[in-house]
């Protein structure tokens, strides 16, 4: 079904097309003005581009145009090298995804062991983890959270899309022996098991 374009849709479309990074509704409104109903324009654009080679997608609170997932292979000029994350990196990413924002000390308390600075560096270099400010406690430690790139890489719209324990068990992809971490309470152990398995499901190169 064709949707009739108006100035609102055209303005929002042009703004997103020219943007170098995904934009929030507030950022888009800063370009097109308050007179345009940005959420409505985004909804109609999303419908208009659905099924096209280029699609409008939402990742968390941001919006951007991207190549349709089933056509992405056409644009790869070189074979991508597979990236193998260490167990420590996978566990750390899992904890951040399910508990964010968290500090290094909180990650270590959940894992039961210390993590090296290099582990967080690897995740930040991959674009999946970012510093998210400081905890307002003595020492004001840095806290970490996942990024929009993390959501996009694993095909998630937001963190609510992370699979639950029941989903992983039903898929036969949960190995409690391999995923258990010492020093956790039951709830923390369940969350971390969920996320490590989620990485195995979503990222065949990990």
Backbone as JSON Lines, residues from 0, in Angstrom:
{"i":0,"aa":"X","n":[0.84,-1.2,0.0],"ca":[0.0,0.0,0.0],"c":[0.88,1.25,0.0]}
{"i":1,"aa":"X","n":[0.61,2.13,-0.94],"ca":[1.37,3.37,-1.02],"c":[0.81,4.38,-0.02]}
{"i":2,"aa":"X","n":[1.71,5.08,0.62],"ca":[1.33,6.1,1.58],"c":[1.66,7.46,0.99]}
{"i":3,"aa":"X","n":[0.71,8.37,1.05],"ca":[0.93,9.7,0.47],"c":[1.89,10.49,1.35]}
{"i":4,"aa":"X","n":[2.95,10.97,0.73],"ca":[3.94,11.74,1.46],"c":[3.42,13.14,1.74]}
{"i":5,"aa":"X","n":[3.8,13.69,2.89],"ca":[3.52,15.08,3.2],"c":[4.82,15.72,3.67]}
{"i":6,"aa":"X","n":[4.78,16.99,4.02],"ca":[6.0,17.7,4.4],"c":[6.65,17.08,5.64]}
{"i":7,"aa":"X","n":[5.8,16.56,6.55],"ca":[6.34,15.94,7.75],"c":[7.17,14.71,7.43]}
{"i":8,"aa":"X","n":[6.6,13.8,6.64],"ca":[7.32,12.58,6.27],"c":[8.58,12.91,5.49]}
{"i":9,"aa":"X","n":[8.48,13.84,4.55],"ca":[9.63,14.18,3.71],"c":[10.75,14.79,4.55]}
{"i":10,"aa":"X","n":[10.37,15.64,5.51],"ca":[11.38,16.29,6.34],"c":[12.1,15.27,7.23]}
{"i":11,"aa":"X","n":[11.33,14.39,7.84],"ca":[11.92,13.38,8.71],"c":[12.78,12.41,7.89]}
{"i":12,"aa":"X","n":[12.28,12.02,6.73],"ca":[13.03,11.13,5.85],"c":[14.36,11.75,5.45]}
{"i":13,"aa":"X","n":[14.34,13.01,5.05],"ca":[15.56,13.68,4.64],"c":[16.55,13.81,5.79]}
{"i":14,"aa":"X","n":[16.04,14.1,6.98],"ca":[16.91,14.25,8.14],"c":[17.6,12.94,8.48]}
{"i":15,"aa":"X","n":[16.87,11.85,8.48],"ca":[17.47,10.55,8.79],"c":[18.42,10.09,7.69]}
{"i":16,"aa":"X","n":[18.07,10.38,6.45],"ca":[18.91,9.97,5.33],"c":[20.28,10.64,5.4]}
{"i":17,"aa":"X","n":[20.31,11.89,5.84],"ca":[21.56,12.65,5.9],"c":[22.34,12.41,7.18]}
{"i":18,"aa":"X","n":[21.71,11.8,8.18],"ca":[22.36,11.61,9.48],"c":[23.46,10.56,9.41]}
{"i":19,"aa":"X","n":[24.57,10.82,10.1],"ca":[25.68,9.86,10.14],"c":[25.46,8.79,11.19]}
{"i":20,"aa":"X","n":[24.64,9.08,12.19],"ca":[24.37,8.14,13.27],"c":[22.88,8.09,13.53]}
{"i":21,"aa":"X","n":[22.37,7.01,14.16],"ca":[20.95,6.94,14.51],"c":[20.51,8.14,15.35]}
{"i":22,"aa":"X","n":[19.26,8.54,15.21],"ca":[18.76,9.74,15.88],"c":[17.54,9.42,16.73]}
{"i":23,"aa":"X","n":[17.41,10.14,17.84],"ca":[16.22,10.04,18.67],"c":[15.14,10.96,18.12]}
{"i":24,"aa":"X","n":[13.92,10.78,18.63],"ca":[12.81,11.66,18.21],"c":[13.16,13.11,18.52]}
{"i":25,"aa":"X","n":[13.75,13.34,19.69],"ca":[14.09,14.7,20.09],"c":[15.12,15.31,19.15]}
{"i":26,"aa":"X","n":[16.11,14.51,18.73],"ca":[17.13,15.03,17.82],"c":[16.52,15.35,16.45]}
{"i":27,"aa":"X","n":[15.64,14.49,15.98],"ca":[14.97,14.75,14.7],"c":[14.14,16.03,14.79]}
{"i":28,"aa":"X","n":[13.43,16.16,15.9],"ca":[12.58,17.35,16.08],"c":[13.42,18.63,16.08]}
{"i":29,"aa":"X","n":[14.65,18.53,16.53],"ca":[15.53,19.69,16.53],"c":[15.83,20.19,15.13]}
{"i":30,"aa":"X","n":[15.7,19.31,14.13],"ca":[15.92,19.7,12.73],"c":[14.62,20.1,12.04]}
{"i":31,"aa":"X","n":[13.55,19.35,12.28],"ca":[12.32,19.58,11.5],"c":[11.36,20.54,12.18]}
{"i":32,"aa":"X","n":[11.55,20.8,13.46],"ca":[10.69,21.74,14.16],"c":[9.54,21.08,14.91]}
{"i":33,"aa":"X","n":[8.96,21.83,15.83],"ca":[7.9,21.3,16.69],"c":[6.57,21.14,15.97]}
{"i":34,"aa":"X","n":[6.42,21.79,14.82],"ca":[5.13,21.73,14.11],"c":[4.89,20.36,13.48]}
{"i":35,"aa":"X","n":[5.93,19.56,13.32],"ca":[5.8,18.25,12.68],"c":[5.67,17.16,13.74]}
{"i":36,"aa":"X","n":[4.71,16.29,13.54],"ca":[4.49,15.16,14.45],"c":[5.51,14.07,14.09]}
{"i":37,"aa":"X","n":[6.66,14.13,14.74],"ca":[7.76,13.22,14.38],"c":[7.4,11.75,14.61]}
{"i":38,"aa":"X","n":[6.83,11.36,15.77],"ca":[6.48,9.95,15.96],"c":[5.53,9.42,14.89]}
{"i":39,"aa":"X","n":[4.55,10.24,14.49],"ca":[3.61,9.81,13.46],"c":[4.32,9.66,12.11]}
{"i":40,"aa":"X","n":[5.19,10.6,11.79],"ca":[5.94,10.51,10.53],"c":[6.83,9.28,10.51]}
{"i":41,"aa":"X","n":[7.46,8.97,11.64],"ca":[8.32,7.79,11.73],"c":[7.51,6.51,11.53]}
{"i":42,"aa":"X","n":[6.34,6.45,12.12],"ca":[5.5,5.27,11.99],"c":[5.1,5.05,10.54]}
{"i":43,"aa":"X","n":[4.73,6.13,9.85],"ca":[4.31,6.0,8.46],"c":[5.49,5.67,7.54]}
{"i":44,"aa":"X","n":[6.66,6.23,7.84],"ca":[7.85,5.92,7.06],"c":[8.26,4.46,7.26]}
{"i":45,"aa":"X","n":[8.15,3.99,8.5],"ca":[8.49,2.61,8.79],"c":[7.6,1.66,7.98]}
{"i":46,"aa":"X","n":[6.31,1.99,7.89],"ca":[5.37,1.19,7.11],"c":[5.67,1.29,5.62]}
{"i":47,"aa":"X","n":[6.0,2.5,5.16],"ca":[6.28,2.71,3.75],"c":[7.52,1.93,3.3]}
{"i":48,"aa":"X","n":[8.54,1.86,4.14],"ca":[9.79,1.19,3.75],"c":[9.79,-0.31,4.07]}
{"i":49,"aa":"X","n":[8.78,-0.79,4.76],"ca":[8.73,-2.2,5.13],"c":[8.78,-3.08,3.88]}
{"i":50,"aa":"X","n":[9.68,-4.04,3.86],"ca":[9.8,-4.94,2.74],"c":[10.67,-4.42,1.61]}
{"i":51,"aa":"X","n":[11.17,-3.19,1.73],"ca":[12.04,-2.63,0.7],"c":[13.49,-3.05,0.93]}
{"i":52,"aa":"X","n":[14.35,-2.71,-0.03],"ca":[15.77,-3.0,0.14],"c":[16.39,-2.18,1.25]}
{"i":53,"aa":"X","n":[15.85,-0.99,1.47],"ca":[16.25,-0.14,2.59],"c":[15.06,-0.05,3.54]}
{"i":54,"aa":"X","n":[15.3,-0.23,4.81],"ca":[14.23,-0.21,5.8],"c":[14.54,0.81,6.89]}
{"i":55,"aa":"X","n":[13.48,1.37,7.47],"ca":[13.62,2.25,8.61],"c":[13.41,1.41,9.86]}
{"i":56,"aa":"X","n":[14.4,1.41,10.75],"ca":[14.33,0.56,11.94],"c":[14.56,1.38,13.19]}
{"i":57,"aa":"X","n":[14.0,0.88,14.29],"ca":[14.18,1.5,15.59],"c":[15.06,0.61,16.43]}
{"i":58,"aa":"X","n":[16.09,1.19,17.04],"ca":[16.97,0.48,17.95],"c":[16.98,1.23,19.27]}
{"i":59,"aa":"X","n":[16.32,0.68,20.26],"ca":[16.2,1.4,21.52],"c":[15.36,2.65,21.3]}
{"i":60,"aa":"X","n":[15.95,3.82,21.56],"ca":[15.24,5.08,21.39],"c":[15.64,5.8,20.1]}
{"i":61,"aa":"X","n":[16.47,5.15,19.29],"ca":[16.95,5.82,18.08],"c":[16.4,5.16,16.82]}
{"i":62,"aa":"X","n":[16.43,5.93,15.72],"ca":[15.92,5.48,14.43],"c":[17.0,5.68,13.37]}
{"i":63,"aa":"X","n":[17.05,4.78,12.38],"ca":[17.96,4.96,11.26],"c":[17.55,4.06,10.1]}
{"i":64,"aa":"X","n":[18.05,4.43,8.91],"ca":[17.85,3.59,7.73],"c":[18.96,2.56,7.66]}
{"i":65,"aa":"X","n":[18.62,1.34,7.25],"ca":[19.64,0.32,7.06],"c":[19.21,-0.62,5.93]}
{"i":66,"aa":"X","n":[20.21,-1.33,5.39],"ca":[19.92,-2.34,4.38],"c":[19.09,-3.45,4.99]}
{"i":67,"aa":"X","n":[18.11,-3.95,4.26],"ca":[17.3,-5.06,4.75],"c":[18.21,-6.22,5.14]}
{"i":68,"aa":"X","n":[17.9,-6.86,6.25],"ca":[18.77,-7.91,6.79],"c":[19.05,-9.02,5.79]}
{"i":69,"aa":"X","n":[18.04,-9.39,4.98],"ca":[18.24,-10.5,4.05],"c":[19.04,-10.11,2.82]}
{"i":70,"aa":"X","n":[19.39,-8.82,2.7],"ca":[20.19,-8.37,1.56],"c":[21.58,-7.89,1.96]}
{"i":71,"aa":"X","n":[21.87,-7.92,3.25],"ca":[23.14,-7.38,3.73],"c":[24.34,-8.07,3.08]}
{"i":72,"aa":"X","n":[24.2,-9.36,2.76],"ca":[25.33,-10.09,2.19],"c":[25.74,-9.54,0.82]}
{"i":73,"aa":"X","n":[24.83,-8.87,0.13],"ca":[25.15,-8.33,-1.19],"c":[26.16,-7.19,-1.11]}
{"i":74,"aa":"X","n":[26.23,-6.55,0.04],"ca":[27.1,-5.38,0.19],"c":[28.44,-5.71,0.81]}
{"i":75,"aa":"X","n":[28.64,-6.96,1.17],"ca":[29.92,-7.34,1.77],"c":[30.94,-7.61,0.67]}
{"i":76,"aa":"X","n":[31.93,-6.76,0.57],"ca":[32.95,-6.9,-0.47],"c":[34.02,-7.91,-0.08]}
{"i":77,"aa":"X","n":[34.24,-8.06,1.21],"ca":[35.26,-8.98,1.68],"c":[34.65,-9.89,2.73]}
{"i":78,"aa":"X","n":[35.25,-11.06,2.86],"ca":[34.77,-12.02,3.86],"c":[35.09,-11.48,5.25]}
{"i":79,"aa":"X","n":[34.08,-11.43,6.09],"ca":[34.29,-10.94,7.44],"c":[35.03,-11.98,8.26]}
{"i":80,"aa":"X","n":[36.01,-11.51,9.04],"ca":[36.72,-12.41,9.92],"c":[35.85,-12.71,11.13]}
{"i":81,"aa":"X","n":[35.79,-13.98,11.49],"ca":[35.02,-14.33,12.67],"c":[35.73,-13.8,13.91]}
{"i":82,"aa":"X","n":[34.94,-13.37,14.89],"ca":[35.51,-12.81,16.11],"c":[35.11,-13.72,17.28]}
{"i":83,"aa":"X","n":[36.12,-14.24,17.94],"ca":[35.88,-15.14,19.05],"c":[36.1,-14.38,20.35]}
{"i":84,"aa":"X","n":[35.04,-14.2,21.11],"ca":[35.16,-13.55,22.4],"c":[35.63,-14.56,23.44]}
{"i":85,"aa":"X","n":[36.46,-14.09,24.35],"ca":[36.88,-14.95,25.44],"c":[35.69,-15.22,26.36]}
{"i":86,"aa":"X","n":[35.8,-16.26,27.17],"ca":[34.72,-16.57,28.12],"c":[34.48,-15.4,29.04]}
{"i":87,"aa":"X","n":[35.57,-14.75,29.49],"ca":[35.43,-13.6,30.39],"c":[34.66,-12.47,29.71]}
{"i":88,"aa":"X","n":[34.94,-12.25,28.41],"ca":[34.26,-11.18,27.69],"c":[32.78,-11.5,27.5]}
{"i":89,"aa":"X","n":[32.47,-12.77,27.18],"ca":[31.08,-13.17,27.0],"c":[30.31,-13.02,28.31]}
{"i":90,"aa":"X","n":[30.91,-13.48,29.41],"ca":[30.24,-13.38,30.71],"c":[30.04,-11.92,31.09]}
{"i":91,"aa":"X","n":[31.06,-11.09,30.84],"ca":[30.97,-9.67,31.19],"c":[29.89,-8.98,30.36]}
{"i":92,"aa":"X","n":[29.85,-9.25,29.06],"ca":[28.81,-8.67,28.2],"c":[27.43,-9.13,28.64]}
{"i":93,"aa":"X","n":[27.32,-10.39,29.03],"ca":[26.04,-10.91,29.49],"c":[25.56,-10.17,30.73]}
{"i":94,"aa":"X","n":[26.47,-9.97,31.67],"ca":[26.11,-9.3,32.92],"c":[25.7,-7.86,32.66]}
{"i":95,"aa":"X","n":[26.45,-7.16,31.81],"ca":[26.11,-5.78,31.51],"c":[24.74,-5.69,30.83]}
{"i":96,"aa":"X","n":[24.48,-6.59,29.88],"ca":[23.22,-6.54,29.13],"c":[22.02,-6.74,30.05]}
{"i":97,"aa":"X","n":[22.13,-7.64,31.03],"ca":[20.98,-7.95,31.87],"c":[20.9,-7.11,33.14]}
{"i":98,"aa":"X","n":[22.0,-6.44,33.51],"ca":[22.01,-5.71,34.78],"c":[22.35,-4.24,34.64]}
{"i":99,"aa":"X","n":[22.54,-3.75,33.41],"ca":[23.03,-2.38,33.22],"c":[22.14,-1.33,33.85]}
{"i":100,"aa":"X","n":[22.76,-0.19,34.26],"ca":[24.2,0.06,34.24],"c":[24.88,-0.58,35.45]}
{"i":101,"aa":"X","n":[26.08,-1.1,35.24],"ca":[26.81,-1.76,36.32],"c":[28.25,-1.28,36.33]}
{"i":102,"aa":"X","n":[28.86,-1.31,37.51],"ca":[30.26,-0.93,37.66],"c":[31.13,-2.18,37.55]}
{"i":103,"aa":"X","n":[32.44,-1.95,37.43],"ca":[33.37,-3.08,37.39],"c":[33.24,-3.94,38.65]}
{"i":104,"aa":"X","n":[33.14,-3.28,39.8],"ca":[33.03,-4.02,41.07],"c":[31.76,-4.87,41.09]}
{"i":105,"aa":"X","n":[30.66,-4.34,40.54],"ca":[29.41,-5.1,40.51],"c":[29.51,-6.28,39.56]}
{"i":106,"aa":"X","n":[30.19,-6.09,38.43],"ca":[30.4,-7.2,37.49],"c":[31.22,-8.29,38.17]}
{"i":107,"aa":"X","n":[32.27,-7.89,38.88],"ca":[33.13,-8.87,39.55],"c":[32.38,-9.59,40.66]}
{"i":108,"aa":"X","n":[31.48,-8.86,41.35],"ca":[30.7,-9.5,42.42],"c":[29.77,-10.56,41.85]}
{"i":109,"aa":"X","n":[29.2,-10.3,40.68],"ca":[28.3,-11.28,40.06],"c":[29.08,-12.47,39.52]}
{"i":110,"aa":"X","n":[30.22,-12.2,38.86],"ca":[31.02,-13.3,38.29],"c":[31.75,-14.08,39.36]}
{"i":111,"aa":"X","n":[32.1,-13.41,40.46],"ca":[32.85,-14.08,41.52],"c":[34.35,-14.06,41.31]}
{"i":112,"aa":"X","n":[34.8,-13.41,40.24],"ca":[36.23,-13.28,39.96],"c":[36.49,-11.89,39.4]}
{"i":113,"aa":"X","n":[37.75,-11.47,39.44],"ca":[38.11,-10.17,38.9],"c":[38.15,-10.23,37.37]}
{"i":114,"aa":"X","n":[37.94,-9.08,36.76],"ca":[38.07,-8.98,35.31],"c":[39.2,-8.01,34.99]}
{"i":115,"aa":"X","n":[39.87,-8.26,33.89],"ca":[40.96,-7.38,33.5],"c":[40.4,-6.18,32.77]}
{"i":116,"aa":"X","n":[41.17,-5.1,32.76],"ca":[40.76,-3.9,32.03],"c":[40.6,-4.22,30.55]}
{"i":117,"aa":"X","n":[41.42,-5.14,30.04],"ca":[41.36,-5.49,28.64],"c":[40.03,-6.08,28.22]}
{"i":118,"aa":"X","n":[39.34,-6.76,29.15],"ca":[38.05,-7.37,28.82],"c":[37.04,-6.3,28.46]}
{"i":119,"aa":"X","n":[36.95,-5.26,29.26],"ca":[36.03,-4.16,28.96],"c":[36.48,-3.4,27.72]}
{"i":120,"aa":"X","n":[37.79,-3.27,27.54],"ca":[38.3,-2.57,26.36],"c":[37.87,-3.26,25.07]}
{"i":121,"aa":"X","n":[37.93,-4.6,25.06],"ca":[37.52,-5.37,23.88],"c":[36.06,-5.11,23.56]}
{"i":122,"aa":"X","n":[35.21,-5.1,24.58],"ca":[33.78,-4.89,24.36],"c":[33.5,-3.47,23.9]}
{"i":123,"aa":"X","n":[34.27,-2.5,24.4],"ca":[34.06,-1.12,23.96],"c":[34.59,-0.91,22.55]}
{"i":124,"aa":"X","n":[35.7,-1.57,22.21],"ca":[36.24,-1.47,20.85],"c":[35.27,-2.09,19.84]}
{"i":125,"aa":"X","n":[34.56,-3.13,20.26],"ca":[33.56,-3.74,19.38],"c":[32.34,-2.84,19.2]}
{"i":126,"aa":"X","n":[32.22,-1.83,20.07],"ca":[31.08,-0.92,19.99],"c":[29.84,-1.41,20.7]}
{"i":127,"aa":"X","n":[30.0,-2.47,21.54],"ca":[28.84,-3.06,22.21],"c":[28.63,-2.55,23.63]}
{"i":128,"aa":"X","n":[29.65,-1.95,24.22],"ca":[29.57,-1.46,25.6],"c":[30.12,-0.04,25.64]}
{"i":129,"aa":"X","n":[29.53,0.79,26.48],"ca":[29.97,2.18,26.6],"c":[29.97,2.6,28.07]}
{"i":130,"aa":"X","n":[30.82,3.56,28.46],"ca":[30.71,4.14,29.79],"c":[29.39,4.9,29.89]}
{"i":131,"aa":"X","n":[28.71,4.76,31.0],"ca":[27.38,5.38,31.15],"c":[27.33,6.3,32.37]}
{"i":132,"aa":"X","n":[28.45,6.95,32.67],"ca":[28.48,7.86,33.8],"c":[29.18,7.24,34.99]}
{"i":133,"aa":"X","n":[28.9,7.79,36.15],"ca":[29.52,7.31,37.39],"c":[28.46,7.06,38.45]}
{"i":134,"aa":"X","n":[28.67,6.03,39.25],"ca":[27.76,5.72,40.34],"c":[27.97,6.73,41.46]}
{"i":135,"aa":"X","n":[26.86,7.27,41.97],"ca":[26.95,8.27,43.03],"c":[27.15,7.61,44.39]}
{"i":136,"aa":"X","n":[28.31,7.0,44.55],"ca":[28.72,6.39,45.8],"c":[30.16,6.78,46.03]}
{"i":137,"aa":"X","n":[30.71,6.55,47.24],"ca":[32.12,6.9,47.48],"c":[33.03,6.31,46.42]}
{"i":138,"aa":"X","n":[33.91,7.15,45.88],"ca":[34.8,6.72,44.82],"c":[34.24,6.96,43.43]}
{"i":139,"aa":"X","n":[32.93,7.17,43.32],"ca":[32.23,7.43,42.06],"c":[32.77,6.56,40.92]}
{"i":140,"aa":"X","n":[32.58,5.23,41.03],"ca":[33.1,4.34,39.99],"c":[32.35,4.5,38.68]}
{"i":141,"aa":"X","n":[33.06,4.25,37.57],"ca":[32.43,4.24,36.26],"c":[31.41,3.12,36.17]}
{"i":142,"aa":"X","n":[30.31,3.37,35.47],"ca":[29.33,2.32,35.22],"c":[29.21,2.12,33.71]}
{"i":143,"aa":"X","n":[28.82,0.91,33.32],"ca":[28.82,0.53,31.91],"c":[27.43,0.06,31.48]}
{"i":144,"aa":"X","n":[27.13,0.3,30.19],"ca":[25.86,-0.12,29.61],"c":[26.1,-0.56,28.17]}
{"i":145,"aa":"X","n":[25.12,-1.25,27.59],"ca":[25.22,-1.67,26.19],"c":[24.86,-0.5,25.27]}
{"i":146,"aa":"X","n":[25.13,-0.66,23.99],"ca":[24.93,0.41,23.01],"c":[23.88,0.03,21.98]}
{"i":147,"aa":"X","n":[23.53,1.0,21.14],"ca":[22.62,0.72,20.03],"c":[23.26,-0.27,19.06]}
{"i":148,"aa":"X","n":[24.59,-0.22,18.94],"ca":[25.3,-1.17,18.07],"c":[25.15,-2.6,18.58]}
{"i":149,"aa":"X","n":[25.12,-2.77,19.89],"ca":[24.91,-4.09,20.48],"c":[23.54,-4.62,20.07]}
{"i":150,"aa":"X","n":[22.52,-3.77,20.19],"ca":[21.16,-4.18,19.81],"c":[21.1,-4.55,18.33]}
{"i":151,"aa":"X","n":[21.72,-3.71,17.49],"ca":[21.68,-3.95,16.05],"c":[22.41,-5.24,15.69]}
{"i":152,"aa":"X","n":[23.57,-5.47,16.31],"ca":[24.37,-6.65,15.96],"c":[23.64,-7.94,16.28]}
{"i":153,"aa":"X","n":[22.92,-7.95,17.39],"ca":[22.22,-9.17,17.8],"c":[20.75,-9.17,17.41]}
{"i":154,"aa":"X","n":[20.35,-8.21,16.55],"ca":[19.0,-8.21,16.01],"c":[17.92,-7.91,17.03]}
{"i":155,"aa":"X","n":[18.23,-7.04,17.99],"ca":[17.27,-6.71,19.05],"c":[16.74,-5.3,18.85]}
{"i":156,"aa":"X","n":[15.47,-5.1,19.16],"ca":[14.91,-3.76,19.12],"c":[15.24,-3.01,20.4]}
{"i":157,"aa":"X","n":[15.13,-3.69,21.52],"ca":[15.53,-3.13,22.81],"c":[15.87,-4.29,23.74]}
{"i":158,"aa":"X","n":[16.27,-3.98,24.96],"ca":[16.73,-5.01,25.89],"c":[15.61,-5.96,26.31]}
{"i":159,"aa":"X","n":[14.37,-5.53,26.15],"ca":[13.25,-6.41,26.49],"c":[13.19,-7.61,25.56]}
{"i":160,"aa":"X","n":[13.87,-7.51,24.4],"ca":[13.89,-8.62,23.45],"c":[14.91,-9.7,23.81]}
{"i":161,"aa":"X","n":[15.74,-9.47,24.83],"ca":[16.68,-10.49,25.25],"c":[15.91,-11.74,25.65]}
{"i":162,"aa":"X","n":[16.35,-12.91,25.21],"ca":[15.59,-14.13,25.51],"c":[15.59,-14.46,26.99]}
{"i":163,"aa":"X","n":[14.5,-15.06,27.45],"ca":[14.39,-15.49,28.82],"c":[14.83,-16.93,28.99]}
{"i":164,"aa":"X","n":[14.92,-17.36,30.22],"ca":[15.38,-18.71,30.53],"c":[14.49,-19.77,29.88]}
{"i":165,"aa":"X","n":[13.18,-19.57,29.91],"ca":[12.26,-20.56,29.32],"c":[12.49,-20.69,27.81]}
{"i":166,"aa":"X","n":[12.76,-19.55,27.14],"ca":[13.0,-19.59,25.7],"c":[14.24,-20.4,25.37]}
{"i":167,"aa":"X","n":[15.29,-20.2,26.17],"ca":[16.54,-20.89,25.9],"c":[16.41,-22.39,26.17]}
{"i":168,"aa":"X","n":[15.69,-22.75,27.22],"ca":[15.48,-24.17,27.52],"c":[14.67,-24.82,26.4]}
{"i":169,"aa":"X","n":[13.63,-24.11,25.92],"ca":[12.78,-24.68,24.87],"c":[13.57,-24.9,23.58]}
{"i":170,"aa":"X","n":[14.56,-24.03,23.35],"ca":[15.38,-24.16,22.14],"c":[16.48,-25.2,22.3]}
{"i":171,"aa":"X","n":[16.64,-25.72,23.53],"ca":[17.67,-26.71,23.78],"c":[19.07,-26.15,23.75]}
{"i":172,"aa":"X","n":[19.19,-24.84,24.01],"ca":[20.49,-24.19,23.91],"c":[21.03,-23.72,25.25]}
{"i":173,"aa":"X","n":[20.47,-24.2,26.32],"ca":[20.92,-23.81,27.65],"c":[21.68,-24.95,28.29]}
{"i":174,"aa":"X","n":[22.94,-24.72,28.61],"ca":[23.78,-25.71,29.27],"c":[24.15,-25.18,30.65]}
{"i":175,"aa":"X","n":[23.41,-25.57,31.68],"ca":[23.64,-25.0,33.0],"c":[25.02,-25.31,33.55]}
{"i":176,"aa":"X","n":[25.65,-26.38,33.09],"ca":[26.98,-26.7,33.59],"c":[27.99,-25.7,33.04]}
{"i":177,"aa":"X","n":[27.9,-25.4,31.74],"ca":[28.84,-24.48,31.13],"c":[28.58,-23.05,31.51]}
{"i":178,"aa":"X","n":[27.31,-22.7,31.83],"ca":[26.97,-21.31,32.02],"c":[26.99,-20.86,33.47]}
{"i":179,"aa":"X","n":[27.06,-21.79,34.42],"ca":[26.97,-21.41,35.82],"c":[28.21,-20.64,36.25]}
{"i":180,"aa":"X","n":[28.02,-19.58,37.03],"ca":[29.11,-18.81,37.59],"c":[29.08,-18.95,39.11]}
{"i":181,"aa":"X","n":[30.22,-19.14,39.73],"ca":[30.28,-19.26,41.17],"c":[30.08,-17.89,41.8]}
{"i":182,"aa":"X","n":[29.57,-17.91,43.03],"ca":[29.43,-16.69,43.79],"c":[28.19,-15.89,43.47]}
{"i":183,"aa":"X","n":[27.24,-16.42,42.69],"ca":[26.01,-15.7,42.34],"c":[24.85,-16.2,43.21]}
{"i":184,"aa":"X","n":[23.88,-15.33,43.39],"ca":[22.64,-15.84,43.94],"c":[21.82,-16.4,42.79]}
{"i":185,"aa":"X","n":[20.71,-17.04,43.06],"ca":[19.97,-17.76,42.03],"c":[19.49,-16.83,40.91]}
{"i":186,"aa":"X","n":[19.01,-15.65,41.25],"ca":[18.5,-14.75,40.22],"c":[19.61,-14.25,39.32]}
{"i":187,"aa":"X","n":[20.76,-13.92,39.91],"ca":[21.87,-13.43,39.12],"c":[22.38,-14.52,38.19]}
{"i":188,"aa":"X","n":[22.44,-15.76,38.69],"ca":[22.92,-16.85,37.87],"c":[21.98,-17.08,36.68]}
{"i":189,"aa":"X","n":[20.67,-16.98,36.92],"ca":[19.72,-17.19,35.83],"c":[19.88,-16.12,34.76]}
{"i":190,"aa":"X","n":[20.03,-14.84,35.17],"ca":[20.18,-13.77,34.2],"c":[21.41,-13.97,33.33]}
{"i":191,"aa":"X","n":[22.53,-14.35,33.95],"ca":[23.76,-14.47,33.2],"c":[23.71,-15.67,32.27]}
{"i":192,"aa":"X","n":[23.1,-16.77,32.72],"ca":[22.93,-17.93,31.85],"c":[22.13,-17.54,30.61]}
{"i":193,"aa":"X","n":[21.07,-16.76,30.81],"ca":[20.25,-16.31,29.7],"c":[21.09,-15.61,28.65]}
{"i":194,"aa":"X","n":[21.91,-14.65,29.1],"ca":[22.57,-13.8,28.14],"c":[23.7,-14.49,27.4]}
{"i":195,"aa":"X","n":[24.46,-15.37,28.09],"ca":[25.53,-16.06,27.37],"c":[24.94,-16.93,26.28]}
{"i":196,"aa":"X","n":[23.83,-17.58,26.59],"ca":[23.18,-18.4,25.58],"c":[22.62,-17.53,24.47]}
{"i":197,"aa":"X","n":[22.13,-16.33,24.82],"ca":[21.6,-15.43,23.81],"c":[22.68,-15.07,22.81]}
{"i":198,"aa":"X","n":[23.92,-14.88,23.28],"ca":[24.99,-14.55,22.38],"c":[25.27,-15.71,21.44]}
{"i":199,"aa":"X","n":[25.17,-16.93,21.94],"ca":[25.42,-18.09,21.11],"c":[24.35,-18.22,20.03]}
{"i":200,"aa":"X","n":[23.12,-17.82,20.38],"ca":[22.03,-17.91,19.4],"c":[22.18,-16.84,18.33]}
{"i":201,"aa":"X","n":[22.47,-15.59,18.78],"ca":[22.36,-14.46,17.88],"c":[23.6,-14.2,17.05]}
{"i":202,"aa":"X","n":[24.78,-14.63,17.55],"ca":[26.01,-14.26,16.87],"c":[26.79,-15.49,16.5]}
{"i":203,"aa":"X","n":[26.61,-16.01,15.31],"ca":[27.28,-17.24,14.91],"c":[28.79,-17.07,14.82]}
{"i":204,"aa":"X","n":[29.29,-15.82,14.75],"ca":[30.73,-15.6,14.66],"c":[31.4,-15.5,16.01]}
{"i":205,"aa":"X","n":[30.58,-15.37,17.09],"ca":[31.18,-15.18,18.4],"c":[31.84,-16.44,18.87]}
